[in-house]
């Protein structure tokens, strides 16, 4: 469910001016549908089927035992949701990370939506980050782009792209163990609504939700929803393929886990004066500074029968 379209030469997202009206209609429809789905998920009280890859034992096992409420300093019971909500805000730290544009990235990442995990730090490579950044710290943003709910490969590509273009990037983190890193648990509770919205936005940039209701007029299977039978839905739920699921107006709705992308061989450098960029959801697009336009399609992906020519006089051009 892609809901991001740009148009003119000053746009920071891809598109063409010839498709402006159609793009505006598509964007409005997609945003309306996404907002409606968010409201359904918030109202229906979602659940998550347990599975090995959504157990909290891996990185935040202590959270699994903290289901009971505790007492605050005044002896009053404080619910787990309230504590998580406060922690997710107060524990955030902004770290400036120096980058070597011609060297390896300063740290690697792990987790991602395919594993039903938040994005977190894996290996800290840069010596000057020791003591500031630790393995399993949760990464909230990379250069102000929210990464919760992204695939690991998408967040990794974003990190690499930012580090290759800048001397320094800013990342926002939550210390290890401050909140659970389990997407299913986060989506099933009401403690962190802002984080839930970010996760769902990033997940639905890569996948389409399931429902057992019948399509409405104008809805396309596989674009707006995947319309399935109750038996098929329950198979997905029991197999651990859903991040969240629940019932709304007697119909089942579910958020699927997106799949990691398999990287192909390197396509080589971009044409002169082209640049790779990422939108607010980590979606890759391409900027042509020669014409001042943007597009989703990789300019290195040529149609069948076309060939790229790099001429020392006329520059790069394409012939059929």
C-alpha positions in Angstrom: 0.0 0.0 0.0 2.2 2.8 -1.2 0.9 6.2 -0.2 3.8 8.5 -1.2 3.8 10.5 -4.5 5.7 13.6 -5.5 5.5 15.6 -8.7 7.6 18.7 -9.6 11.3 19.5 -9.7 11.3 20.7 -6.2 9.6 17.7 -4.8 11.4 15.5 -2.3 9.5 12.5 -3.5 9.2 10.9 -6.9 6.6 11.5 -9.6 6.0 13.4 -12.9 4.1 16.6 -13.5 2.1 14.8 -16.3 0.5 12.5 -13.6 -0.2 15.2 -11.1 -3.9 14.9 -11.0 -3.9 11.1 -10.9 -1.2 11.1 -8.3 -3.2 13.5 -6.0 -6.3 11.3 -6.3 -4.2 8.1 -5.5 -2.5 9.8 -2.6 -5.8 11.0 -1.1 -7.4 7.6 -1.5 -4.4 5.7 0.0 -4.2 8.1 3.0 -7.9 7.9 3.6 -7.7 4.1 3.5 -4.6 4.0 5.8 -6.3 6.4 8.3 -9.4 4.2 8.3 -7.3 1.1 8.9 -5.5 2.8 11.8 -8.8 3.7 13.4 -10.1 0.1 13.0 -6.9 -1.3 14.7 -7.1 1.2 17.5 -10.8 0.4 18.2 -10.8 -3.4 18.0 -8.2 -4.2 20.6 -5.6 -6.2 18.7 -4.0 -9.5 19.7 -0.9 -11.3 18.7 -0.4 -15.1 18.4 2.7 -16.2 20.2 5.6 -17.5 18.1 9.3 -18.2 18.6 10.4 -15.0 16.8 8.1 -12.8 18.9 9.1 -14.1 22.3 10.7 -11.5 24.5 13.3 -13.9 25.7 15.8 -12.8 23.1 16.6 -9.2 24.0 14.2 -8.0 26.7 13.3 -11.1 28.8 12.9 -9.0 31.9 9.8 -7.4 30.3 8.1 -10.7 30.0 7.9 -11.1 33.7 6.6 -7.5 34.3 3.0 -8.1 33.4 1.8 -7.3 37.0 1.4 -3.8 38.1 3.8 -2.3 40.6 3.6 0.4 43.3 5.0 3.9 42.9 6.7 5.9 45.6 3.3 6.9 47.1 2.2 3.3 47.4 -0.2 3.5 44.5 -0.3 0.9 41.8 1.2 1.9 38.5 0.1 0.0 35.5 2.7 -1.5 33.1 1.2 0.5 30.2 1.7 3.8 32.0 5.3 2.9 32.8 6.1 1.9 29.3 4.5 5.1 27.9 6.6 7.3 30.3 9.8 5.3 29.6 9.4 5.5 25.8 9.5 9.3 26.1 11.8 10.1 28.9 14.6 7.6 28.0 15.2 8.8 24.4 18.7 10.0 23.7 20.0 11.8 20.6 23.5 10.8 19.5 25.7 12.4 16.9 27.5 9.7 14.9 30.6 10.7 12.9 30.7 9.0 9.5 33.6 8.0 7.2 32.1 8.5 3.8 34.6 6.2 2.1 34.7 3.7 4.9 32.4 1.2 6.7 29.4 2.4 8.6 30.1 3.1 12.3 27.7 0.4 13.5 25.4 -2.4 12.1 21.8 -3.0 12.9 19.5 -6.0 13.6 15.9 -6.8 14.0 13.2 -5.5 11.6 9.6 -6.1 10.8 10.2 -9.5 9.2 11.3 -10.8 12.6 8.6 -8.8 14.4 11.4 -6.7 16.1 12.2 -3.1 16.5 15.4 -1.9 14.7 18.3 -2.1 17.2 22.1 -1.8 17.3 24.0 -5.0 16.5 27.8 -4.3 16.4 29.4 -1.0 17.4 32.4 -0.6 15.1 33.6 3.0 15.8 35.7 3.4 18.9 34.4 6.9 19.6 30.9 5.4 20.0 31.9 3.0 22.8 30.0 4.1 25.9 27.5 6.1 23.9 26.0 3.3 21.9 25.6 -0.3 22.9 24.4 -3.6 21.3 20.6 -4.0 21.5 20.0 -0.3 22.0 16.7 0.5 20.1 17.0 2.9 17.2 14.1 5.2 17.0 15.1 7.5 14.1 18.0 7.9 11.7 18.4 11.6 10.7 14.9 12.2 11.9 13.4 9.4 9.8 11.4 7.0 12.0 12.6 3.4 11.5 10.3 1.4 13.8 8.5 -1.1 11.7 11.0 -1.0 8.8 12.6 -4.1 7.4 16.2 -4.5 8.6 17.4 -4.2 5.0 15.5 -0.9 4.5 16.9 0.6 7.7 20.4 -0.7 6.8 20.2 0.9 3.3 19.0 4.2 4.9 21.9 4.2 7.3 24.4 3.4 4.6 23.0 6.1 2.3 23.1 8.8 5.0 26.6 7.9 6.1 27.9 7.9 2.5 26.7 11.5 2.0 27.4 13.2 5.4 30.3 13.6 7.8 27.8 13.2 10.7 24.4 11.7 11.2 22.0 12.0 14.2 20.3 8.9 15.6 17.7 8.8 18.3 17.8 5.7 20.6 16.2 4.1 23.6 18.6 2.2 25.9 18.4 -1.6 25.8 15.6 -3.0 27.9 13.8 0.4 28.4 10.9 -0.9 26.3 10.2 -4.3 24.7 11.5 -4.7 21.1 8.6 -7.1 20.2 6.4 -5.4 17.6 3.5 -7.8 18.5 3.5 -6.7 22.1 3.8 -3.0 21.2 0.9 -3.2 18.8 -1.3 -5.1 21.2 -1.1 -2.6 24.0 -2.2 1.0 24.3 0.9 2.3 26.0 2.7 3.8 23.0 0.1 5.0 20.4 2.6 7.2 18.5 5.1 4.3 18.2 2.2 2.1 17.0 1.3 4.6 14.3 5.0 4.7 13.1 5.2 0.9 13.0 2.0 0.5 11.0 2.9 3.3 8.6 6.3 1.6 7.8 4.8 -1.9 7.7 2.0 -0.8 5.2 4.6 0.8 3.0 5.8 -2.8 2.3 2.7 -5.0 2.7 -1.1 -5.1 2.6 -3.5 -6.0 5.5 -5.7 -9.0 5.6 -9.5 -9.0 6.2 -12.3 -11.5 6.1 -14.9 -8.9 5.1 -16.1 -8.6 1.5 -14.6 -5.9 -0.8 -16.4 -2.6 -1.0 -17.0 -0.9 -4.4 -13.7 0.2 -5.9 -11.5 -1.9 -3.6 -8.9 -4.1 -5.3 -7.7 -7.3 -3.8 -4.0 -7.1 -3.0 -4.0 -3.3 -3.2 -6.4 -2.1 -0.5 -6.6 -5.3 1.4 -6.1 -9.0 0.9 -9.6 -10.5 1.1 -9.5 -14.0 2.6 -11.7 -16.6 4.1 -11.9 -17.0 7.9 -10.1 -20.4 7.6 -7.2 -18.8 5.6 -7.0 -16.0 8.1 -6.8 -18.4 11.0 -4.0 -20.3 9.3 -2.0 -17.1 9.0 -2.7 -16.3 12.6 -1.8 -19.8 13.9 1.4 -19.8 11.7 2.7 -16.6 13.3 2.5 -14.6 10.0 0.5 -11.7 11.5 2.0 -8.9 13.7 -1.5 -8.2 15.1 -5.0 -9.3 14.5 -8.5 -8.7 15.9 -12.2 -8.4 15.2 -14.1 -5.3 14.1 -17.8 -5.4 13.3 -17.7 -9.2 13.1 -14.9 -9.2 10.6 -11.3 -10.3 11.2 -8.4 -7.9 10.4 -4.7 -8.6 10.5 -1.4 -6.9 9.9 1.0 -9.2 8.1 4.8 -9.5 8.6 6.6 -8.1 5.6 9.3 -10.2 4.0 13.0 -9.2 3.8 14.1 -8.2 0.4 16.8 -10.3 -1.3 19.6 -8.1 -2.6 20.7 -8.8 -6.2 24.0 -8.1 -7.8 25.3 -4.5 -7.7 24.1 -2.4 -10.6 27.1 -0.1 -10.6 27.2 3.7 -10.1 24.4 6.0 -10.9 24.5 8.2 -14.0 26.2 11.6 -13.5 24.2 14.1 -11.3 21.9 11.4 -10.0 21.3 10.7 -6.3 19.6 8.1 -4.2 17.4 9.4 -1.5 14.8 8.0 1.0 11.4 9.3 2.0 10.0 9.6 5.5 9.3 5.8 5.5 12.6 4.7 4.2 11.3 4.2 0.6 14.1 4.6 -1.9 13.7 7.0 -4.8 16.0 8.7 -7.3 16.8 12.3 -7.9 17.9 13.5 -11.4 19.7 16.8 -10.7 20.1 17.3 -14.5 16.3 17.8 -15.0 15.3 18.6 -11.4 12.9 15.6 -11.2 12.5 12.6 -9.0 11.3 9.0 -9.7 10.8 5.6 -8.1 12.4 3.7 -10.9 16.1 3.0 -10.8 17.7 4.7 -13.8 20.1 1.8 -14.1 17.2 -0.5 -14.9 17.0 -0.2 -18.7 14.2 -1.5 -20.8 14.9 -4.5 -23.0 17.0 -3.5 -26.0 18.3 -0.3 -24.5 22.0 0.4 -23.7 23.8 3.0 -21.6 26.6 4.9 -23.4 29.2 6.9 -21.4 30.7 9.3 -23.9 33.6 11.6 -22.8 32.2 14.5 -24.8 28.4 14.1 -24.6 28.3 12.4 -21.2 25.9 9.5 -20.4 23.0 8.8 -22.7 20.8 5.8 -23.7 20.2 4.3 -27.1 17.8 1.6 -28.3 
